[in-house]
Amino acid sequence: MQRFVYLFIFTYLLFPLQATGQQEGQSFCDGIATASYFPLTIKKKNVLWAETAYFEKQVGEFSFNGKRYVGYTQEWKSGSIDTLYLRSENDKVYQYQSCCSQEDLRYDARAAIGDSWQSADGQATYTVVSKSASLETPFCSYTNLLQLRAQLKAQRFDFFYLKGYGYIGATFDGQLISAASPK
């Protein structure tokens, strides 16, 4: 079960950023107010996760069921590698689940606070909690974040996104368990 939880969290929310995780001249702690919470243009990103970490890298475009996806590898400190396939359409970001040849909705720019949706397999419910959340990490004090809640059968995670940067951290039972790293 614990492995499932880490795999779920890893595959659901740890993703995209640009060349070095930010645009030229952009501070690591600053977003871009006019940009998306979930940019698919990010090329590289370092993420701390609980007692480990991973390096995420954009690896090209892929096609599944006639749709084009941007691929990202996540190389964990242990050496294991996972791959995510994401695409954007009509202000929504989808993740292709290669295990079951289906898509999960990852982000909907039009979703209002309180809106919810289920994963394709029905194992999780995602809810938009806030578009003005705050999160304190070892590296930055963030404000004006998108906060998405992932409710599993017995566990709840909150994921936080910064406009123009994407995923920047997560909490489990209110405690920080993940943070994007500038290193």
Backbone as numpy.savetxt, mean C-alpha at the origin, in Angstrom:
# Nx Ny Nz CAx CAy CAz Cx Cy Cz
-1.52 -19.25 10.61 -2.34 -18.06 10.61 -1.48 -16.81 10.61
-0.40 -16.83 11.42 0.46 -15.65 11.49 1.11 -15.39 10.13
1.52 -16.44 9.44 2.11 -16.27 8.12 1.09 -15.66 7.17
-0.17 -16.11 7.25 -1.23 -15.55 6.42 -1.38 -14.06 6.69
-1.36 -13.69 7.96 -1.53 -12.28 8.33 -0.42 -11.45 7.72
0.84 -11.89 7.85 1.94 -11.13 7.28 1.85 -11.09 5.76
1.50 -12.21 5.14 1.37 -12.23 3.69 0.24 -11.32 3.25
-0.87 -11.35 3.96 -2.01 -10.49 3.63 -1.59 -9.03 3.71
-0.99 -8.67 4.81 -0.60 -7.28 5.00 0.41 -6.89 3.93
1.36 -7.74 3.73 2.38 -7.47 2.74 1.76 -7.28 1.36
0.86 -8.16 0.96 0.30 -8.04 -0.37 -0.76 -6.98 -0.47
-1.44 -6.68 0.61 -2.49 -5.68 0.49 -1.94 -4.28 0.48
-0.94 -4.00 1.26 -0.63 -2.60 1.36 0.75 -2.06 1.26
1.64 -2.75 0.82 2.96 -2.17 0.84 3.45 -1.99 -0.59
3.43 -0.80 -1.10 3.68 -0.56 -2.52 4.30 0.73 -2.94
3.94 1.11 -4.17 4.53 2.04 -5.09 5.08 3.36 -4.58
6.15 3.74 -5.17 6.76 5.05 -5.00 7.66 5.31 -6.18
8.06 6.53 -6.35 8.83 6.89 -7.52 10.32 6.68 -7.31
11.09 6.84 -8.37 12.52 6.57 -8.43 13.17 6.29 -7.10
13.19 7.20 -6.19 13.75 6.92 -4.88 12.66 7.06 -3.83
11.44 6.91 -4.23 10.34 7.02 -3.30 9.76 8.41 -3.26
10.34 9.34 -3.99 9.82 10.70 -4.00 10.27 11.40 -5.27
9.64 12.51 -5.57 10.01 13.27 -6.75 11.20 14.16 -6.43
11.91 14.58 -7.48 13.06 15.45 -7.30 12.65 16.70 -6.53
13.41 17.00 -5.50 13.14 18.19 -4.70 12.10 17.98 -3.61
11.44 16.83 -3.62 10.41 16.54 -2.62 11.07 15.97 -1.37
10.74 16.51 -0.22 11.22 15.98 1.05 10.57 14.64 1.31
11.30 13.74 1.97 10.75 12.43 2.27 9.45 12.52 3.08
9.35 13.52 3.93 8.19 13.64 4.81 7.03 14.43 4.21
7.24 15.02 3.05 6.19 15.85 2.44 5.52 15.13 1.29
4.24 15.31 1.18 3.50 14.78 0.06 3.38 15.83 -1.03
2.53 15.54 -1.99 2.20 16.48 -3.06 0.69 16.62 -3.02
0.21 17.76 -2.56 -1.22 17.97 -2.28 -2.12 17.67 -3.47
-1.65 17.84 -4.69 -2.50 17.64 -5.87 -2.36 16.24 -6.46
-1.54 15.40 -5.86 -1.28 14.06 -6.40 -2.21 13.01 -5.78
-2.09 11.79 -6.28 -2.88 10.66 -5.80 -2.30 10.10 -4.50
-3.17 9.49 -3.70 -2.72 8.76 -2.51 -2.05 7.45 -2.90
-2.26 7.02 -4.13 -1.79 5.71 -4.54 -1.12 5.79 -5.91
0.00 6.52 -6.02 0.66 6.67 -7.32 1.31 5.35 -7.76
1.19 5.05 -9.05 1.82 3.84 -9.59 3.10 4.18 -10.34
3.64 5.36 -10.09 4.85 5.81 -10.78 6.10 5.63 -9.94
5.96 5.23 -8.71 7.10 5.08 -7.81 7.95 3.90 -8.26
9.25 4.09 -8.29 10.16 3.04 -8.79 10.79 2.21 -7.68
11.10 2.83 -6.53 11.79 2.13 -5.44 11.27 2.61 -4.10
11.30 1.71 -3.11 10.82 2.07 -1.78 11.37 1.09 -0.75
11.74 1.60 0.41 12.15 0.76 1.55 11.07 0.83 2.61
10.68 -0.33 3.13 9.62 -0.37 4.13 10.04 -1.26 5.30
9.92 -0.73 6.50 10.11 -1.52 7.71 8.78 -2.18 8.03
8.82 -3.44 8.44 7.60 -4.16 8.77 7.86 -5.04 9.99
7.25 -4.70 11.12 7.42 -5.43 12.38 8.92 -5.64 12.64
9.37 -6.88 12.69 10.77 -7.18 13.00 11.63 -7.33 11.75
11.08 -7.00 10.58 11.82 -7.20 9.34 11.67 -5.97 8.44
12.00 -6.12 7.18 11.89 -5.01 6.23 11.89 -5.59 4.82
11.49 -4.77 3.86 11.59 -5.19 2.47 11.91 -3.98 1.59
12.47 -4.28 0.43 12.78 -3.28 -0.59 11.85 -3.54 -1.75
11.09 -2.52 -2.15 10.14 -2.66 -3.25 10.69 -1.97 -4.49
10.54 -2.64 -5.63 11.07 -2.11 -6.88 10.09 -2.38 -8.02
9.85 -1.36 -8.83 9.02 -1.53 -10.02 9.81 -2.35 -11.04
9.15 -3.37 -11.63 9.88 -4.28 -12.52 9.28 -4.40 -13.92
8.39 -3.49 -14.29 7.87 -3.51 -15.65 6.38 -3.70 -15.72
5.91 -3.88 -16.97 4.47 -4.05 -17.21 4.17 -5.50 -17.55
2.98 -5.94 -17.14 2.53 -7.31 -17.36 1.08 -7.27 -17.83
0.66 -8.33 -18.50 -0.72 -8.39 -18.99 -1.39 -9.66 -18.47
-2.58 -9.49 -17.88 -3.39 -10.61 -17.41 -4.82 -10.36 -17.85
-5.44 -11.34 -18.43 -6.84 -11.23 -18.86 -7.10 -9.98 -19.68
-6.15 -9.61 -20.54 -6.30 -8.47 -21.42 -6.13 -7.11 -20.75
-5.66 -7.09 -19.51 -5.46 -5.83 -18.79 -3.97 -5.67 -18.45
-3.48 -4.42 -18.51 -2.07 -4.13 -18.25 -1.87 -3.72 -16.79
-0.84 -4.30 -16.18 -0.51 -4.06 -14.77 0.95 -3.62 -14.66
1.24 -2.84 -13.63 2.61 -2.50 -13.28 3.04 -3.50 -12.21
4.19 -4.14 -12.43 4.68 -5.14 -11.48 5.67 -4.55 -10.50
5.60 -5.02 -9.26 6.52 -4.59 -8.21 7.01 -5.84 -7.48
8.33 -5.95 -7.30 8.84 -7.01 -6.45 9.10 -6.42 -5.07
8.87 -7.24 -4.08 9.16 -6.88 -2.70 10.14 -7.92 -2.17
11.40 -7.50 -2.04 12.43 -8.40 -1.56 12.61 -8.20 -0.06
12.25 -9.24 0.69 12.28 -9.19 2.14 13.69 -9.42 2.66
13.94 -8.96 3.85 15.23 -9.11 4.51 15.67 -10.57 4.53
14.72 -11.48 4.64 15.00 -12.92 4.68 15.45 -13.47 3.33
15.26 -12.66 2.27 15.62 -13.12 0.93 14.42 -13.55 0.10
13.27 -13.75 0.72 12.09 -14.13 -0.05 11.61 -12.94 -0.88
11.00 -13.25 -2.02 10.53 -12.20 -2.93 9.07 -12.45 -3.27
8.28 -11.41 -3.15 6.88 -11.44 -3.55 6.70 -10.44 -4.68
5.69 -10.67 -5.51 5.42 -9.76 -6.62 3.98 -9.28 -6.56
3.80 -7.98 -6.75 2.48 -7.36 -6.81 2.23 -6.89 -8.23
0.97 -6.97 -8.67 0.58 -6.47 -9.98 -0.56 -5.49 -9.78
-0.32 -4.22 -10.11 -1.30 -3.17 -9.87 -1.65 -2.44 -11.17
-2.90 -1.99 -11.26 -3.31 -1.19 -12.41 -4.29 -0.13 -11.95
-4.37 0.95 -12.72 -5.27 2.05 -12.40 -6.29 2.21 -13.53
-7.55 2.40 -13.15 -8.61 2.62 -14.13 -9.76 3.35 -13.44
-10.23 4.44 -14.05 -11.37 5.21 -13.53 -11.20 5.58 -12.06
-10.05 6.14 -11.71 -9.76 6.60 -10.34 -9.73 5.47 -9.32
-9.51 4.25 -9.78 -9.41 3.10 -8.87 -8.10 2.37 -9.16
-7.54 1.75 -8.12 -6.34 0.93 -8.28 -6.73 -0.50 -7.90
-6.38 -1.43 -8.80 -6.69 -2.84 -8.61 -5.40 -3.64 -8.49
-5.47 -4.72 -7.73 -4.35 -5.65 -7.62 -4.79 -7.00 -8.18
-4.00 -7.51 -9.13 -4.26 -8.83 -9.69 -3.73 -9.87 -8.72
-4.58 -10.83 -8.37 -4.20 -11.92 -7.47 -3.87 -13.14 -8.32
-2.58 -13.40 -8.54 -2.18 -14.49 -9.41 -2.59 -15.85 -8.87
-2.80 -15.94 -7.57 -3.23 -17.21 -6.97 -4.57 -17.66 -7.50
-5.44 -16.71 -7.76 -6.83 -17.04 -8.10 -7.33 -16.34 -9.36
-6.44 -15.74 -10.12 -6.79 -15.06 -11.37 -7.94 -14.08 -11.22
-7.90 -13.29 -10.16 -8.94 -12.27 -9.95 -8.30 -10.99 -9.42
-9.10 -9.93 -9.36 -8.61 -8.64 -8.90 -9.23 -8.26 -7.56
-8.45 -7.52 -6.77 -8.95 -6.88 -5.56 -8.88 -5.38 -5.78
-9.89 -4.67 -5.31 -9.85 -3.22 -5.31 -8.93 -2.79 -4.18
-7.91 -2.00 -4.49 -6.97 -1.52 -3.48 -7.26 -0.10 -3.05
-7.77 0.71 -3.99 -7.97 2.13 -3.71 -9.01 2.68 -4.66
-9.90 3.52 -4.14 -10.91 4.20 -4.94 -10.87 5.68 -4.59
-10.39 6.50 -5.51 -10.25 7.94 -5.25 -11.59 8.60 -4.97
-12.66 8.01 -5.45 -14.00 8.60 -5.26 -14.69 8.13 -3.98
-14.10 7.19 -3.29 -14.72 6.67 -2.06 -14.77 7.75 -0.98
-15.89 7.81 -0.30 -16.08 8.77 0.79 -15.74 8.11 2.12
-15.54 8.92 3.14 -15.29 8.40 4.48 -16.48 7.52 4.87
-16.17 6.32 5.33 -17.21 5.36 5.71 -17.52 4.33 4.63
-17.11 4.59 3.37 -17.34 3.62 2.30 -16.51 2.37 2.55
-17.08 1.20 2.22 -16.40 -0.08 2.42 -16.53 -0.96 1.18
-15.62 -1.92 1.05 -15.69 -2.94 0.02 -15.00 -4.19 0.54
-15.32 -5.32 -0.08 -14.72 -6.60 0.34 -13.67 -7.04 -0.65
-12.72 -7.82 -0.14 -11.73 -8.44 -1.02 -12.46 -9.44 -1.91
-11.86 -9.78 -3.03 -12.49 -10.70 -3.97 -12.79 -12.06 -3.34
-11.96 -12.49 -2.39 -12.20 -13.78 -1.74 -13.12 -13.69 -0.53
-13.55 -12.47 -0.18 -14.48 -12.27 0.93 -13.84 -12.38 2.31
-12.52 -12.49 2.38 -11.84 -12.68 3.66 -11.55 -11.38 4.41
-11.70 -10.24 3.73 -11.39 -8.95 4.37 -12.37 -7.89 3.90
-12.63 -6.93 4.78 -13.43 -5.76 4.45 -12.56 -4.53 4.65
-12.55 -3.65 3.65 -11.76 -2.43 3.69 -12.69 -1.24 3.82
-12.32 -0.29 4.68 -13.15 0.88 4.94 -12.28 2.14 4.92
-12.79 3.18 4.26 -12.12 4.48 4.29 -12.45 5.11 5.64
-11.46 5.28 6.49 -11.64 5.82 7.84 -11.49 7.33 7.85
-10.49 7.83 7.11 -10.20 9.27 7.14 -9.41 9.68 5.91
-9.54 10.94 5.55 -8.69 11.54 4.52 -7.88 12.69 5.12
-7.87 12.73 6.45 -7.09 13.75 7.16 -6.43 13.16 8.41
-6.03 11.89 8.30 -5.42 11.19 9.43 -3.99 11.66 9.66
-3.48 11.35 10.83 -2.09 11.64 11.20 -1.41 10.34 11.59
-0.10 10.29 11.39 0.68 9.12 11.80 2.10 9.57 12.14
2.57 9.10 13.27 3.93 9.38 13.73 4.77 8.13 13.49
5.85 8.28 12.69 6.77 7.18 12.46 8.14 7.59 13.00
9.11 6.68 13.03 10.44 7.07 13.49 11.09 8.14 12.61
10.54 8.35 11.41 11.17 9.26 10.45 10.42 10.57 10.25
9.09 10.56 10.40 8.29 11.75 10.10 7.02 11.79 10.93
6.49 13.00 11.05 5.14 13.20 11.61 4.26 13.59 10.43
3.41 12.68 10.01 2.58 12.90 8.82 1.19 13.40 9.21
0.63 14.23 8.34 -0.76 14.70 8.49 -1.45 14.61 7.13
-2.75 14.78 7.13 -3.56 14.75 5.90 -3.39 13.45 5.12
-3.41 12.34 5.83 -3.24 11.02 5.24 -4.58 10.36 4.96
-4.58 9.49 3.96 -5.70 8.58 3.73 -5.49 7.41 4.69
-6.52 7.06 5.45 -6.46 5.93 6.36 -7.47 4.89 5.91
-6.97 3.71 5.52 -7.82 2.58 5.13 -7.72 1.51 6.19
-8.85 0.99 6.61 -8.90 -0.07 7.61 -9.16 -1.40 6.91
-8.37 -2.39 7.25 -8.56 -3.76 6.75 -9.02 -4.61 7.93
-10.25 -5.07 7.85 -10.81 -5.91 8.91 -10.81 -7.36 8.45
-10.00 -8.18 9.10 -9.99 -9.61 8.86 -10.90 -10.25 9.89
-11.02 -11.56 9.87 -11.91 -12.22 10.82 -11.59 -11.86 12.27
-10.32 -11.91 12.64 -9.97 -11.68 14.04 -8.95 -10.56 14.23
-8.61 -9.85 13.17 -7.59 -8.82 13.27 -7.97 -7.59 12.46
-7.41 -6.45 12.88 -7.69 -5.20 12.19 -6.39 -4.42 12.01
-6.17 -3.98 10.79 -5.00 -3.16 10.46 -5.48 -1.85 9.87
-4.75 -0.77 10.16 -5.00 0.52 9.52 -3.77 0.85 8.70
-4.00 1.17 7.42 -2.93 1.52 6.49 -3.03 3.00 6.17
-1.89 3.67 6.03 -1.86 5.11 5.83 -1.10 5.46 4.55
-1.67 6.42 3.79 -1.13 6.83 2.50 -0.98 8.34 2.44
0.13 8.79 1.86 0.43 10.20 1.70 0.30 10.55 0.22
-0.39 11.63 -0.10 -0.55 12.05 -1.50 0.82 12.25 -2.15
0.97 11.67 -3.33 2.21 11.80 -4.08 3.29 10.81 -3.68
3.08 10.07 -2.61 4.07 9.11 -2.13 3.48 7.71 -1.98
2.23 7.63 -1.61 1.60 6.33 -1.41 1.73 5.84 0.02
1.90 4.53 0.15 1.95 3.88 1.46 3.10 4.42 2.30
2.80 4.81 3.56 3.85 5.30 4.45 3.86 4.58 5.80
2.82 3.78 6.11 2.85 3.07 7.37 1.57 2.34 7.68
1.62 1.53 8.76 0.45 0.77 9.18 0.47 0.61 10.70
-0.73 0.45 11.24 -0.87 0.15 12.66 -1.67 -1.13 12.82
-1.41 -1.83 13.92 -2.16 -3.02 14.31 -2.60 -2.77 15.74
-3.89 -2.81 15.97 -4.43 -2.49 17.30 -3.91 -1.16 17.82
-3.77 -0.18 16.92 -3.36 1.16 17.31 -1.86 1.36 17.47
-1.07 0.30 17.32 0.38 0.39 17.49 1.07 0.36 16.12
2.04 1.22 15.91 2.79 1.27 14.66 3.51 -0.06 14.44
3.30 -0.67 13.26 4.00 -1.91 12.93 4.78 -1.81 11.63
4.58 -0.71 10.90 5.26 -0.56 9.62 5.46 0.92 9.31
6.57 1.22 8.62 6.84 2.60 8.21 7.76 2.61 7.00
7.46 3.48 6.04 8.37 3.69 4.92 9.63 4.34 5.48
10.78 3.94 4.93 12.06 4.42 5.43 12.80 5.22 4.36
13.44 6.32 4.74 14.20 7.09 3.76 15.54 6.44 3.41
15.90 5.38 4.10 17.20 4.72 3.89 17.09 3.54 2.97
